[in-house]
Amino acid sequence: MTTSGAGRPRHLAGPAPASAAPDLSGAALRRLTRAAAHSGAALIAEAAELTDGWAVLVDPVTGAVHSTPHAAGPEGERAAAHPGAHPHLTIHQVNDAAGSVLVLGPRRTPAAQAGLVARATADLLRVRSRRADEVRDAEQRLHSAVLRLLLHGHHHLAADVLGGGAATHATVHRLAGRAAHTAYQALWRAAQPGVSLGGTRVLLCLDGAELVVVALHGAHDDQHSVLSLVARVADRHQLAGGAADPAPLDMFATAWAEAGTARNGAAVGCLTSATGLGAHGLPRVVPADRLAAWAAAVLQPLDREQRRTLEAWLRSGSALAAAHALDVAEGTVRTRLRAIRTLLDADLDDPTAQAQLLLALRAPAAAVTTGPPPSAARPARVSPHQPLPTALLTPEQAHRWASALLGPLDTRLRITLRCWLAHRGRTAPAAAALGLHRTTLTTWLAECGRLLALDLSSATTRTELRLAVETVATPDDVPTALPRRGGRTYRGPRP
């Protein structure tokens, strides 16, 4: 562990006098300066390369802000918290407003040289921090303006304001709590200047008691850095947070609503996903190459515009909402849907067919393909009679998956959920079909969501649940099988 600075703690040395050690070579200093001009992440990466090891910048509140490689983050956090237990590392106090700590893990670089790199890196980090303070007000206004543009469907204008870039998707996080302002300051220090984390453009906004974090990225960029940072902030500041699945920029309003719904149902200190089934999600259960090949075959007849229209309609639930998201007339959406129906030879009104199509659109191949695949690839059809195609899972695998997912539900709730999903999540017709009062149905659906730990308001969650309930459905899983005492009153099983 390097030491510098007379009278200072050995494990958190500040800038040393110029005579305490030889200067860093001009070439190394130029490399660090160029990296600092690019971003904080680039500076940390350059420090790791110059010491032939790893480097982590640790914020005492948010944890590892930048780390190279990413896997070094946890070790850097432990070293910053307990420096005396890591004498083999170079640990340096940055002395910025956040109280950040720089941790280097040199391999073959001498300790003295690693100490020089650490001091130069810390100096550059302080310069970046002061620069961020100078431009903070302007940057915050810019973030708020871009967020409003996205919410009103002007994603092309929002991209122009940000200077272009390759961002095609957004991941929305919405958090609320009494410490939202403090969390906002902590996140701002972590993401600024450069407004990026791990190569992802990040927007930070504070709207009253709500903290908004929007990651702008490509279709398949890794969002682990942003997600882990936001989750740590939610935990440390006791905020209730909701996160939507990545969505195309023209579906930003839908992702915004999904994140808000998830936040409303989240526990304090937790970041809850609005969509997806976690470990039970089909994208995790089905091998990626198999899912990609099936999705490409299903969507082969559609061009990019038709795929975007289909996704907007499936995720929003109506032609009117899809028209708003796509910035076209409602009649245009309906015309495109009629063409899609013909091209796919599918019943778009069938809930199972809709679930299969949305699953295909969420697969990687569906997102990156810009036109029909080569004619040699044979298109596949969606089929309401086979919830999970054998191209994805064998019947035995599909049944195991669905049984594990729906295991917490008894027969009453499984029948209720199946009927509700068959009516595309509409309460009134489902209640009529079940012979229940709408309040009773709403109560039972809330029980389903609690037992499954899922947000049933999410279109993508309902997609996979529909496939699951149809996979394990028996002839007895029908509304008439609910035991009754009479009229519209349900009688549960006797103890």
C-alpha positions in Angstrom: 0.0 0.0 0.0 1.5 3.3 -1.0 2.1 6.1 1.4 2.6 9.8 0.7 2.0 13.0 2.6 3.8 13.6 5.9 1.5 13.4 8.9 -1.3 11.9 6.9 -2.9 8.5 7.3 -0.9 6.0 5.3 -4.0 4.5 3.8 -5.6 7.7 2.6 -2.8 9.9 1.4 -3.5 13.3 -0.1 -1.4 15.2 -2.6 2.2 15.0 -1.6 4.8 17.8 -1.9 6.6 17.9 -5.2 9.8 16.9 -3.6 8.4 13.7 -2.0 8.6 11.6 -5.1 9.8 11.9 -8.7 7.5 13.3 -11.3 5.3 11.2 -13.5 6.6 10.8 -17.0 5.3 13.3 -19.6 3.9 10.6 -21.8 1.9 9.0 -18.9 0.6 12.4 -17.8 -0.5 13.3 -21.4 -2.4 10.0 -21.6 -4.2 10.7 -18.3 -5.0 14.2 -19.3 -6.5 13.1 -22.7 -8.5 10.5 -20.9 -9.8 13.0 -18.3 -10.9 15.3 -21.2 -13.1 12.4 -22.5 -14.8 11.1 -19.3 -14.3 10.0 -15.8 -14.6 6.3 -16.8 -11.9 6.8 -19.5 -9.6 8.3 -16.8 -10.1 5.4 -14.5 -9.5 3.0 -17.4 -6.2 4.8 -18.3 -5.0 4.7 -14.7 -5.6 0.9 -14.7 -3.6 0.5 -17.9 -0.7 2.6 -16.7 -0.4 0.5 -13.5 -0.9 -2.8 -15.4 -3.8 -3.7 -13.1 -7.2 -2.5 -12.1 -8.7 0.8 -10.9 -11.9 1.8 -9.1 -13.3 5.2 -8.1 -15.5 4.8 -5.0 -18.1 7.2 -3.8 -18.8 6.8 -0.1 -22.5 7.0 -0.8 -23.1 5.4 -4.1 -20.2 2.9 -4.1 -18.1 2.1 -7.2 -18.7 4.9 -9.7 -16.2 3.7 -12.3 -14.2 0.5 -12.4 -11.8 -1.1 -14.8 -12.5 -4.0 -15.2 -16.1 -4.0 -14.0 -15.5 -7.0 -11.8 -13.0 -5.0 -9.7 -15.8 -2.8 -8.3 -16.6 -4.9 -5.2 -12.9 -5.2 -4.2 -12.4 -1.5 -4.6 -15.4 -0.8 -2.4 -14.1 -3.1 0.3 -10.6 -1.5 0.1 -12.0 2.0 0.4 -14.1 1.1 3.4 -11.3 -0.8 5.2 -7.9 0.4 3.8 -5.8 -1.0 6.5 -6.8 -4.5 5.5 -5.5 -4.1 2.0 -1.8 -3.1 2.2 -1.0 -4.4 -1.3 -3.3 -1.8 -2.9 -2.8 1.9 -3.7 -5.6 3.8 -1.9 -5.8 7.6 -2.5 -8.2 10.2 -1.2 -9.5 12.4 -4.1 -10.4 15.3 -1.8 -13.4 16.3 -3.8 -16.8 17.4 -2.5 -18.1 13.8 -2.6 -15.2 12.4 -0.5 -14.3 9.9 -3.3 -11.6 7.4 -2.9 -9.4 6.1 -5.7 -8.2 2.5 -5.4 -5.5 1.0 -7.7 -4.5 -2.6 -7.8 -1.2 -2.7 -9.6 0.3 -6.0 -10.7 3.9 -5.5 -11.8 4.1 -1.7 -11.5 6.3 -0.6 -8.5 4.4 1.0 -5.6 6.1 4.4 -6.1 5.0 4.6 -9.7 1.5 3.5 -8.8 1.4 6.3 -6.2 2.4 8.8 -8.9 -0.4 7.6 -11.2 -2.9 7.8 -8.3 -1.9 11.4 -7.4 -2.1 12.6 -11.0 -5.4 10.8 -11.5 -6.8 12.3 -8.2 -5.7 15.8 -9.3 -7.5 15.4 -12.7 -10.6 14.1 -10.9 -10.7 17.2 -8.8 -10.4 19.4 -11.9 -13.3 17.5 -13.5 -15.4 17.9 -10.3 -14.8 21.7 -10.2 -15.7 21.9 -13.8 -18.9 19.9 -13.2 -19.9 22.4 -10.4 -19.4 25.3 -12.8 -21.7 23.9 -15.4 -24.2 22.1 -13.1 -27.1 24.5 -13.4 -26.9 24.6 -17.2 -26.7 20.8 -17.4 -29.6 20.3 -15.0 -31.8 22.6 -17.1 -30.7 20.7 -20.2 -31.6 17.4 -18.7 -35.1 18.6 -17.7 -35.7 20.0 -21.2 -34.7 16.8 -22.9 -36.9 14.8 -20.5 -39.9 17.0 -21.4 -39.2 16.5 -25.1 -39.1 12.7 -24.7 -42.3 12.7 -22.7 -44.1 14.6 -25.5 -42.8 12.3 -28.2 -40.2 14.5 -29.7 -37.4 12.0 -29.5 -35.6 13.2 -32.7 -35.5 16.7 -31.3 -34.2 15.4 -28.0 -31.4 13.6 -29.8 -30.5 16.8 -31.6 -30.3 18.7 -28.3 -28.0 16.1 -26.9 -25.8 16.3 -29.9 -26.9 13.2 -31.7 -25.4 9.8 -30.9 -26.3 6.2 -31.4 -29.0 6.1 -28.6 -32.1 4.3 -29.9 -33.6 3.1 -26.6 -34.2 4.4 -23.1 -34.4 2.7 -19.7 -36.5 4.8 -17.2 -36.0 4.7 -13.5 -38.4 6.6 -11.2 -37.7 6.9 -7.4 -39.5 8.7 -4.6 -38.9 9.3 -1.0 -38.0 12.0 1.6 -34.3 11.7 0.7 -34.8 12.1 -3.0 -32.9 15.5 -3.1 -29.9 14.0 -1.3 -29.9 11.0 -3.6 -30.1 13.3 -6.6 -26.9 15.1 -5.5 -25.1 11.8 -5.0 -26.2 10.5 -8.4 -25.2 13.8 -10.0 -21.7 13.5 -8.6 -21.4 10.0 -9.8 -22.6 10.7 -13.3 -21.0 14.1 -13.9 -19.3 15.6 -15.8 -19.8 14.0 -19.2 -23.3 12.7 -18.2 -22.4 9.1 -18.8 -21.9 5.8 -17.0 -20.2 2.9 -18.7 -20.6 4.5 -22.1 -24.4 5.1 -21.5 -25.8 8.6 -21.7 -27.7 9.4 -18.4 -30.3 12.0 -17.7 -30.9 13.0 -14.1 -33.9 15.1 -13.1 -35.6 16.0 -9.8 -39.3 16.7 -10.0 -40.5 17.6 -6.5 -40.1 14.4 -4.4 -39.4 12.2 -7.5 -36.0 11.4 -8.8 -35.8 10.4 -12.4 -32.9 8.5 -14.0 -33.0 7.9 -17.7 -30.3 5.8 -19.5 -30.1 6.4 -23.2 -28.4 3.6 -25.1 -28.4 1.3 -28.0 -30.7 -1.7 -28.4 -28.3 -4.2 -26.9 -26.0 -2.1 -24.7 -25.3 -3.5 -21.2 -27.1 -1.4 -18.6 -25.7 -3.2 -15.5 -23.6 -0.1 -14.4 -26.6 2.2 -14.3 -28.9 -0.3 -12.8 -26.6 -1.3 -10.0 -25.9 2.4 -9.2 -29.6 3.3 -9.1 -30.3 0.2 -7.0 -27.6 1.2 -4.5 -28.9 4.7 -4.2 -32.4 3.4 -3.6 -31.2 1.2 -0.8 -28.9 3.7 0.9 -31.4 6.6 0.8 -34.5 4.4 1.4 -36.3 5.4 -1.8 -39.0 3.4 -3.5 -38.1 2.9 -7.1 -39.5 1.5 -10.3 -37.6 0.6 -13.5 -39.1 -0.1 -16.9 -37.6 -2.5 -19.4 -35.5 -0.8 -22.2 -37.9 0.7 -24.7 -37.4 2.4 -28.1 -37.3 6.2 -27.8 -40.7 6.6 -29.5 -42.2 4.4 -26.8 -40.7 6.6 -24.0 -44.2 7.6 -22.7 -45.1 3.9 -22.2 -41.9 3.2 -20.4 -42.4 6.2 -18.2 -45.8 5.0 -17.2 -44.6 1.4 -16.5 -41.7 2.7 -14.3 -44.2 4.9 -12.3 -46.5 1.9 -11.8 -43.6 -0.2 -10.5 -42.5 2.6 -8.2 -46.0 2.9 -6.7 -45.9 -0.8 -5.7 -42.2 -0.9 -4.6 -41.0 -1.3 -1.0 -38.9 1.4 0.5 -35.3 0.8 -0.3 -36.0 -1.4 -3.3 -35.8 -0.9 -7.1 -38.6 -2.9 -8.6 -38.7 -3.9 -12.2 -41.9 -3.0 -14.0 -41.6 -5.8 -16.5 -40.1 -9.2 -16.8 -40.3 -12.3 -14.7 -36.8 -12.3 -13.3 -35.3 -15.8 -13.3 -38.6 -17.2 -14.7 -38.5 -14.9 -17.8 -38.5 -16.6 -21.1 -35.5 -14.6 -22.4 -33.5 -16.3 -19.6 -35.1 -19.7 -19.8 -34.9 -20.1 -23.6 -31.3 -20.3 -25.1 -30.5 -17.0 -26.7 -29.7 -18.4 -30.1 -32.8 -20.4 -30.2 -35.0 -17.5 -29.3 -33.3 -15.2 -31.8 -33.7 -17.7 -34.7 -37.4 -18.2 -33.8 -38.1 -14.5 -33.6 -36.4 -13.8 -36.9 -38.5 -16.5 -38.6 -41.8 -15.2 -37.1 -41.1 -11.6 -38.0 -39.5 -12.3 -41.4 -42.4 -10.9 -43.5 -42.4 -7.5 -41.7 -40.2 -4.5 -42.4 -38.8 -2.1 -39.7 -41.8 0.2 -39.8 -44.3 -2.6 -39.5 -42.4 -4.1 -36.5 -42.3 -0.8 -34.7 -46.1 -0.3 -35.3 -46.8 -3.9 -34.0 -44.7 -3.4 -30.9 -46.2 0.0 -30.2 -49.7 -1.4 -30.5 -49.0 -4.5 -28.3 -47.2 -2.6 -25.6 -49.7 0.3 -25.4 -52.8 -1.8 -25.8 -54.7 0.4 -28.3 -54.3 1.9 -31.8 -54.9 5.4 -30.4 -52.0 5.1 -27.9 -49.8 3.5 -30.5 -50.6 6.4 -32.9 -49.5 8.9 -30.2 -46.3 7.0 -29.6 -45.4 6.8 -33.3 -46.6 10.3 -34.1 -49.0 9.2 -36.8 -52.7 9.1 -37.3 -54.8 6.4 -35.7 -56.1 5.4 -39.1 -52.5 4.9 -40.2 -51.9 2.5 -37.4 -55.1 0.5 -38.2 -54.1 0.3 -41.9 -50.6 -1.0 -41.0 -52.2 -3.5 -38.6 -54.4 -4.9 -41.3 -51.3 -5.3 -43.6 -49.4 -7.0 -40.7 -52.3 -9.4 -40.1 -52.2 -10.4 -43.8 -48.4 -10.8 -43.9 -48.2 -12.9 -40.7 -51.4 -14.8 -41.4 -52.2 -14.4 -37.8 -55.3 -13.5 -35.7 -54.0 -10.3 -34.0 -57.0 -10.3 -31.7 -56.1 -13.6 -30.1 -54.3 -13.0 -26.7 -52.0 -16.0 -27.2 -50.9 -14.8 -30.6 -50.3 -11.4 -29.2 -48.2 -12.8 -26.5 -46.0 -14.8 -28.9 -45.6 -11.7 -31.2 -44.5 -9.5 -28.3 -42.0 -12.1 -27.2 -40.6 -12.3 -30.7 -40.3 -8.5 -30.8 -38.4 -8.5 -27.5 -35.9 -11.0 -28.8 -32.5 -9.6 -29.9 -32.9 -10.7 -33.5 -36.2 -8.7 -33.8 -34.5 -5.6 -32.5 -31.4 -5.5 -34.8 -32.9 -6.7 -38.0 -33.8 -3.8 -40.3 -35.4 -5.8 -43.1 -36.7 -9.2 -44.1 -34.1 -12.0 -43.7 -32.9 -13.9 -46.8 -35.6 -15.7 -48.7 -33.9 -19.0 -47.8 -35.0 -18.7 -44.2 -38.5 -20.2 -43.9 -41.0 -17.9 -42.0 -42.7 -19.3 -38.9 -46.2 -18.7 -37.8 -47.6 -17.9 -34.4 -50.3 -20.4 -33.2 -52.9 -19.9 -30.5 -53.1 -23.7 -30.1 -49.5 -24.0 -29.0 -48.6 -21.4 -26.4 -44.9 -22.2 -26.4 -43.6 -23.4 -29.8 -41.4 -26.5 -29.7 -38.8 -24.4 -31.5 -38.3 -22.7 -28.1 -39.0 -25.4 -25.5 -40.0 -29.0 -25.5 -43.5 -29.7 -24.1 -41.9 -31.1 -20.9 -39.6 -28.1 -20.5 -42.5 -25.7 -21.1 -44.7 -27.4 -18.5 -41.9 -27.3 -15.9 -41.3 -23.6 -16.6 -45.0 -22.7 -16.4 -45.6 -24.9 -13.3 -42.7 -23.2 -11.4 -43.9 -19.7 -12.3 -47.5 -20.3 -11.4 -46.8 -22.5 -8.4 -47.9 -20.0 -5.8 -51.4 -19.7 -7.2 -54.3 -22.0 -6.2 -57.0 -23.2 -8.7 -59.2 -20.2 -8.0 -56.5 -17.6 -8.7 -55.2 -19.5 -11.7 -58.7 -19.6 -13.3 -59.2 -16.0 -12.5 -55.8 -15.0 -14.0 -56.4 -17.0 -17.1 -59.8 -15.5 -17.8 -58.5 -11.9 -17.2 -55.6 -12.4 -19.5 -57.9 -13.9 -22.2 -59.7 -10.5 -22.1 -56.4 -8.6 -22.6 -56.3 -7.4 -19.0 -59.7 -5.7 -19.1 -61.5 -6.1 -15.7 -65.2 -5.5 -16.7 -65.5 -8.3 -19.4 -63.4 -10.7 -17.3 -65.6 -10.1 -14.2 -68.7 -10.7 -16.3 -67.3 -14.0 -17.7 -66.3 -15.2 -14.2 -69.6 -14.1 -12.6 -67.8 -11.9 -10.1 -68.2 -8.3 -8.9 -65.4 -6.2 -10.4 -64.2 -5.3 -6.9 -63.8 -9.0 -6.1 -61.9 -9.6 -9.3 -59.6 -6.6 -8.6 -58.9 -8.0 -5.1 -58.1 -11.5 -6.5 -55.8 -10.0 -9.2 -54.0 -8.0 -6.5 -53.5 -11.3 -4.6 -52.1 -12.9 -7.8 -49.6 -10.0 -8.2 -48.5 -10.3 -4.5 -48.0 -14.0 -4.6 -46.1 -13.9 -7.9 -44.3 -10.7 -6.9 -45.1 -9.3 -10.4 -46.6 -6.1 -11.7 -49.7 -7.2 -13.7 -50.1 -3.8 -15.3 -47.1 -4.4 -17.5 -47.8 -5.6 -21.0 -44.7 -7.7 -21.2 -45.4 -9.4 -17.9 -48.9 -10.3 -19.0 -47.3 -11.6 -22.2 -45.3 -14.4 -20.5 -48.1 -15.0 -17.9 -50.5 -15.7 -20.8 -48.1 -18.2 -22.3 -47.6 -19.8 -18.9 -51.3 -20.2 -17.9 -52.2 -21.6 -21.3 -49.3 -24.1 -21.1 -50.6 -25.7 -17.9 -54.3 -25.1 -18.5 -56.6 -28.1 -18.1 -60.2 -28.6 -19.2 -61.2 -27.7 -15.7 -59.5 -24.3 -15.7 -62.7 -22.4 -16.8 -64.9 -19.9 -15.1 -67.7 -22.5 -14.5 -65.3 -24.5 -12.3 -65.2 -21.9 -9.6 -67.1 -23.3 -6.6 -70.0 -21.0 -5.6 -72.5 -20.6 -2.8 -75.0 -18.8 -5.1 -75.4 -15.7 -7.1 -72.1 -13.8 -7.5 -70.5 -15.0 -4.3 -67.5 -17.3 -4.3 -67.0 -20.0 -1.8 -63.5 -21.1 -1.3 -62.4 -24.7 -0.5 -63.5 -25.9 2.9 -60.8 -26.2 5.6 
